[in-house]
């Protein structure tokens, strides 16, 4: 499956050593644009900034996956940018 240039939205990305970031790094290596979503918006933004410094198209969105409005805002932000 060719996913180069596709957009991957990954949750649980605030921790630099967590499984969410491992998944993000894998998608980025495959050429995906990545959207990092986490309740810890600052942590997700720090990770996104690290990725951007390496040339990855990355953005972060503070998201509470238990809150419908927050998830809708994540989708809206993703569609607006990509």
N, C-alpha and C positions, 0 to 999 in steps of 0.2 A: 504494500500500500504506500503510495506517495503522499507524504504529508508536508513536504517543504512548502513554506508560505502559508500554511493553514494557521488558524488561531486556536491555541489550547488554553482553556480556562482551568486553573488548578486551585483547589482550596487547601487550606492548611499549610500556608507558605511563610508564615511569620518566623518560624524557627529555622535557622540556617542549616541545622543538622537533621531536620525531620524528613519524613518520607515525601511530603508535599514538594519540598525543594529538590529532592532527588528526581522526582517525576518532572518538575519544571526543567531541570538541567538536561534531562534526557530529551525532552521535546525540543529544547533550544538547540541541542547538538544536531537534531534532525532537521533543523531549519525552520521550526515553527516560530511564530510570534506568540508570546506568552502573556497571559493575564494572571496575576497573582492575587488571590482573594484570601483574606484572613480577618478575623475579629481584631487581631493586632495589626491595625493599619500601618503603624509606624514601622513595625518589623517587616511587613510585606513590602513597603516602599524602600526600605534599606536593601532588601534582597533584589528588588527590581532595579535599583540604581546600580548595584554591583553587576547585574547582567547587562544593563545598558552600557556600562563602561567597557564591557567586552564586545560590544557591537550587536547585542541581542535586542530586538524590538520587544521591550517589556514594559508593562504598566502594572500598577498595584491599585486595588480597590478594597477599602475596608468593608468587610461583609460579615454580617451575622447570619449564618446559614439557617438559623432557627426563626428568622424574621422574614416573612414574605416580601415586605416592602424593600428590605435590604437586598434580597436576591434579585428582585426586579431592577433595582438601581444598578446592580452588578451587570445584568444583561444589557440594560440601557447604555451604560458607560462603554461596554465592550462593542456593541453595535455602532455607537457613535464614533468610536475611534477606528474600527475596522470595518 
